[in-house]
């Protein structure tokens, strides 16, 4: 155990926890979109791509998932400047991609949508770009709706073909042209539960299970029953 | 696997981490990397096809479809644009019969732009296959394309005297070094490397080497300025089965070319610096990560390594001691972000050049997960001089806080473009005088990622770590240059070179670029200026690596120091919104109408 300060309050944190987890265990919610609890990627415990968990650590802005707690660390979460930065990053994603919640199957269980509510986003401060993006429906079980991709890399790093351990999702291109690709032959061998898991892993509605849609009625979906904040805080207490 | 591919895979021992080399070998053989070969590569390196494409599609110079027999990349830096880029571009299209980003009908030429290719002192410049042509004019282009059409190779045209590609004459035939100052620390002629190394190994323990470097106060010359001695100390203390030394020769910062000149004129200084680092840290293996824009230096550098091996300075049991160390050259393939040390390591491992999440830092976990000291070319060359002389000698140069010298790559509006070795502590004014810049208005130091200086306001500022901690790039612009266009060009550069892994850099960069266009087009208002400042804060604060955090620098600095040119462009509403609208008149007219209507009704 180490003592850390979160928003002026001294609390305990477990050695080895990152700031995001330590805050959640102390009932302080930090939004995040790429972080997957308990998953290790290439020896790292985070992807560090979305930056929406940015907080101030000893006065410097850092992504909470990338930093391990240490004794005396001073963390500011609900500080106005960095709170607005987290909100701005969520808004930036909304203007970069094409996110049309009312027509999206993932609505109500989409982490981007739920986080948008959580950070009090009304409309993006950035101009909507309406970027043309190609969707890929060629695989047997998965719709790849790139309009909604936020390029978090969860699927790239965490979904593997069981037999070959090869990646099913990969990256192509770079910068603004970077996009997710699906390995059709490997994807067509995915068992139903893996397809479901990949679709659940996707924080947005980019990886959609073709076999199952609207299985939970709108209004009864997970973030409609409990906010993403409530779920995140409860989840870590349950552990 | 086809038989002709077998050799390539064997050359790299079917090692996945050598994917960059494998891709280059296929491309050099076939002019591009076909989808059949991509499948073969995947199979033989135990990767998926998409894994191979993931790496391939990251780099500017890797081609997955035919791009003509001769690949022509024209440098499109702001410096090139000041020196006849447009004319040369047009000439290239006319002579080859092909448009940019396309291939001509005969499949002979592929044309494309490239970001800075390290030749700002002799722009316009272009890469053709593996050589470069400098100081281009439309006549020169005509001549080169004509000869290519006659069947000559680019190498034969650039090197008419047919020097062997592993000689200094060959490199000099292709590019000029343009060193403008006498040697102080760097470019010392005729050094006896064997004697220097022998003295070092026989008289000094590794800890002693580190101690000397710490006392010398040498800081990393790549830009970050991390103390070199401390890095080596951490490397020595770090735990790992193997340890690695990587020389970062990926100078991609637009306007910089000092490493090109160091590797041309003093390559063995750099190698000796690597050997000293390896001895200090306890490493047996080194890599020189050479940017693909410098292909024409590769054979020459390989020869320098071979000379050292032949003389017992590299290889097993160096100078008959137990110390072994050898070096290989890793070619890059066109990516600015690979100058970031963790992105560079990823690239050395055959992956996309995506900067890693830090910590851990490379000195703890770097190449193949092992402790790795990544040092800049110039840092290593300086280190080789410090171990020859001593730290006291080095401390005499520069200032107490910023010891030694700094190489500046100077380009732009001056009479003497080229390489200058200045002592830290030199003022901007004296640097401009040295270079013969008479009408300088704006100076961009450390490239687009660095700082923008107003000569009028800041000429007394001094190059040192506490003031102008320049990374070596210095571009001079006189009063005739359009600063907004230059800065807008930089914004576009960052968008092109962003790896795309994190949101603020990938998406935010586009917003900054669009804002610059709005300003230039005269469509911006004060709100745009305010948003530039706010959004820059966001991008600087939350980006994953230095590319993102540095991206807004030139916009913010010019906005601060040359605010007039921005405010001339933005729409300002002076006075009331509708100048022709007279409120009182309008109100009285209403009253009149009302009266008329009401009274008419009563009558």
Interface residues (C-beta under 8 A of the other chain):
Chain A: X43 X44 X46 X47 X48 X49 X50 X51 X52 X54 X61 X63 X66 X82 X85 X88 X89 X92 X93 X95 X96 X125 X126 X127 X129 X150 X151 X153 X164 X166 X167 X170 X171 X172 X173 X174 X175 X176 X177 X178 X181 X183 X186
Chain B: X47 X48 X49 X50 X51 X53 X54 X57 X58 X335 X352 X356 X357 X358 X365 X369 X495 X496 X497 X498 X499 X500 X501 X502 X503 X504 X506 X507 X508 X509 X510 X511 X514 X531 X535 X537 X538 X541 X542 X543 X544
